[in-house]
Every structure is written in structure tokens, then in C-alpha cells.
Amino acid sequence: MLSIITVTAIAVTIVITSFISGILGMAGGMILMGVLLALLSLPKAMMLHGVAQMAANGWRAWLWRHDVNWRVFRGTAAGALIILALFSFIQLSASKPVAYLLLGATPFISFFLPRDLKFNVDKRGHALLCGLTCSAIQLVAGVSGPLLDVFFIHSNMHRKQVVATKASTQSFGHILKIIYFGLLLNTAYSSIEWWMTLGAVLLAMLGTNLSRKVLEAMSDANFRKWTRAIVMIAGSCYLTAGVWLQWLK
């Protein structure tokens, strides 16, 4: 049974991270995953994170539904389904240190890629590649926002299109994550209480609604600048935590 302090911490974090994701289209999921990993078992953290992020991203996709790039969504969804089919056979689940290391490493992937190899969902086949790579990371580490941003940061979409399209792809990815950890892995440690599920959905929608006016007022230049800065900072923190936990083992 979780303590009142733990439940309160999770509830506040869901609202704040949904607000952040509603503005930047990412970063909130990374922060929420880190908090849940610190407070819950890995399978249970994956399940609650999936529910909260599915609600936040799904509601955000609905609010900005007219800005969704459906070509990109179809490509990423196809890649995600391929990865789910593959993972259903290998039954892979990472430890907390490995999850933290993967969370921290993904923001730096774009830094090491040569300029001519930069990912871009506007390019032919890159949406499918995005679905394959991001879904694999998501089923292992719980989130894929930083890696997903690598595919969107060089696109020609404006900020609302980026947020809407990423929200639609991520909501689909979190549905698959819930299926994977809740059904395919079939572990009792992944089950969460009904009131936690309902609360996570309502709090995620609240945070998303609060962010809408901020996104409308933000410029595209500031949107990209803040996205890069926050994700790199969060990645550095997770790398440090992962190395520390690995060293303590």
C-alpha cells in the first residue's frame, strides 16, 4: 500500500509533467518516468507511466487534432507494431540502472550523428524508422521522447504540428506499452489499482489543459530552444543517476 506522501508526490508530478509536455511535446514523460522509477517497481512504474502519458498525449492530440501530420503517424505506428510483435517473443524488461542509462543517453544521440545522417520525419522512410527505434527504446526504458525529438527537430513543421503529431504517435506508443507490460509480460508487479488509473488520467488531462494557452503564446524559435535545453538537462541527470545506481550494485 502506497503512503499518502508517495501518492501526493506522484499526483503532483503527473500534473506538472503533463503541463511541460503540453508546451514542449516532450520532457514531461522523462521526468515522470524518473520519479515513478524511484517510487515504484519497474513494471508498475511502466504501467502507471503508460496510463498517464496515454491520457496526456491522447488529450493533447485531440486538442490539436487539426495539426496532426497523419502520414508521419501512419509510418511511426507501423514501426511500433513491428517492434511490439518482436518484443512479444523476446519478453525483454530492463533493470532500473539500465532504464536510467537509456533515458539519459537518448538525448545525446543526435549530437553524435553526422549532419548528412540527421533523422527527419519529412524524409521518405524516416517515419517508419522513427517508429521502430523509438518503440524499442520505449518498451525497454519506458519513454522515447528525447529520441523522438531527434526525428522532429529538423522537420519543417511548426510548433503546433510538432506537438500534435508527436502526441498522436506517443499516445499510440503508450497504448502498446500498456499492452506489453500489462498483458504480454503477464507479471503481477505491473498491476495498478483502479483509482490510480482514473486519477492519473484526470490529472494528466488537467496538466495538458493548463498548458494550451502557453503553447499558443510561444514562438517557434523559443519552442525549439527550450525543447533542446530541457531535454539535454534531463538526459544529463538520468545518465548520472544510472551510473550511480550501476556503481552501487
Beta strands, then each sheet from edge to edge (+ up, - down):
end
